[in-house]
Structures are given as structure tokens and as C-alpha cells.
Amino acid sequence: MAKATSRPSTTRRRSGRTEDGASAPSRRRHHATIAGLDAGTLLTMYRQMLLIRRFEEHAAEAYSQAKIGGFLHLYIGEEAVAVGALHGARPDDHLITHYRDHGYALVRGCEPGAVMAELFGRATGVVGGRGGSMHLADASKHFWGGHAIVGGHIPVAVGLALAQQKKQTGLVVVDVFGDGATAIGMFHEAMNMAMIWRAPVVFLCENNLYGMGATLVEQSPVARLVERARGYNMPAAQADGMDPVDMRRVMHEATEHARRGEGPFFVEALTYRFRGHSMADPEMYRTREEVREWRAKDPIPAFAKRLVDAGVAGEEELQRLDAEVEEQVLAAVRFADESPPPDPATVFDKIYAAPLEKRP
């Protein structure tokens, strides 16, 4: 179906001015809070959401120019989930995700240039151009990927969590997957073992209503995915995946539950992807009207309005942030464009920790 632009505009509400010409919200910024979060944290969250959106828009453009090969799964519309979720966890907690992973890589701190270069298949990418869009990872940031097999990484997350438990690190594993993965056998096996072992893992299910082109009704007899957790006596909660503050609240509760040694927690983030399953998706399974209804709930302009209304920032400040992020992403595209491809002589490198002898 035809794609409407995904670029959000900030709220048009005019901010008040003080005698010295400064906007009233900027003068109140240091004292303004939302749900107990200070202005600095809130603006960081807003900037990260913008970074994901702009990055994905330019990735889509590069894909249409044949600069990115394979599949490209965009995160447009779901930005509040990744941002809120990772603000609810600790920065050193372990993270493992599905293939819609660009946003998580950026929020976890991977350089936009290195992430874009990975999408381009360049040697300067986060995994040297070997993984591409679906296999982003950075061990130094406890970010273990980007996995292309639906549900395949969920047991791996439980293994990571078991290791934290055995080593008594105090760290939690955040495991991200989509609603479609809850119909996979490995999901149920992993949930069962995690609960038996009381493993410190948070299962974060992004329910965007579609497993590829299948609606939730077509793929699951359970309408509320939190109900699946109750089959394992696992605590669970829903979060508003269009609101980064609510996502942070629920994820903080979940990660601290696991960190206290009380076992796993299941979080269902209610969200929606504005673009197709991938760039190759003709989107014949949903209507333009449905997409328009969800675009009206776009988390970025909604959060911008909330920041302005609370006095956290003025419109001009948010517009400056947008311009800064746009330039940052343009620089990332230039970096990827100018980076070399991997050296063919290194094709057998990094397959094993201790490489086998190369054979002709």
C-alpha cells in the first residue's frame, strides 16, 4: 500500500516568553518533571526516539537506492518501546533481540555511523559488515543481537540469564521478540525453564498486532498475550508501547523483580508499526484507515506535546534537537557510503573464537 510520510511534526502550541526573551518552558526546565523523571532524562528519551525515526527513514531511502541488501525491517512507530524499555533497565544489563533491532542498537549506544555501515555491509559496521540489518551486536555493550530466526533467541536469553544467576552478577537479561514468536515452541520451552530456574530474564513481547501478515486472532487463541505467562505462574504486565514513560515504568518494575532473585517477568508492549513487516511487504492485510488511526497516536509528536505542556522544553528547543539528529543521521549515511567493504581475505575470520587452519 502507499506509504504516508512518517516524519512527525512537533506540537504547534506556542510557548510563553519571559522579559529577557527566553521561553518560559526553558526557564522552568530544571524543575519540570514527568512521572518523577527529570528534564535531562526526558529530553534524552525524546532525542533517542527522534534518532531511531530519522535513522529508519534514511535506511528506507538507502534501501530504495539498492545500498542495503537483503531484508530491512523498520522500527517506525515503535520507537517508544525500545527507548522506554532500556531506560527501565540498567545500561549494563544484557540485551538480546529479534531482527527488528536497529532501534535497540542505537539506544544501547552503538554509533549511528557503525550501525548504518553494517546495514550497507561495510567493514566499519558494528560486526564488520558480516551481519547486516538483522544481526546487529556489540559484546562490549552486552548487546547480543539481532536474531533472524523467529523465537530462536528466546532460549539463548534464558541461558544468558542462568549464567548471570550462577555468577551472581546482579544483572538481568532483557529478551525482545514480537507477538508472532509466542506461537513458537521454543518460546514455551524457554518460559517453562526460566520459571523453573527462577532465571533473571524479562521477556519483552512487542505486540504490534501482526506476525508478518497474520493478525493476532489468526495466529493465537489468546487475545491478551500476558495471559500466556500465567500458564507458567509467571508475573506479567501490559505497557503502553506508544508512551516511553509508561514503558520505562513497567520495565523498571520487571527488571527489578528479576534482579531481586524473584524470577522472570513477562511484559507485553502494545504498539504498532507504521510501515510494512519489511520493505518488501505490500501490506495487503491491513487497511489505510487502520494505519491512519494508529499514525494519529504517533509517539514522537505525542511525547513532544507532553514535554512542552509540562514545561520541560519549548518548541524551538525540540526543533533544534530534530535538526541535530537529522544532521547526525546524514553523517552516518555519509560514513557508510565512504566506508570500504570487508576484505575477501577475511571471509573465514570470526567464525570461531580460535579460528581453524584455513584450507584451500
Secondary structure, 3 states (H helix, E strand, C coil): CCCCCCCCCCCCCCCCECCCCCEHHHHHCCCCEECCEEHHHHHHHHHHHHHHHHHHHHHHHHHHCCCCCCCCCCCCCCHHHHHHHHHHCCCCCEEEECCCCHHHHHHHCCCHHHHHHHHCCCCCCCCCCCCCCCCCCEHHHCEEEECCCCCCCHHHHHHHHHHHHHHCCCCCEEEEEEHHHHHCHHHHHHHHHHHHHCCCEEEEEEECCEECCEEHHHHCCCCCCHHHHHCCCCCEEEEECCCHHHHHHHHHHHHHHHHCCCCCEEEEEECCCCCCCCCCCCCCCCCHHHHHHHHCCCHHHHHHHHHHHCCCCCHHHHHHHHHHHHHHHHHHHHHHHHCCCCCHHHCCCCCCCCCCCCCC
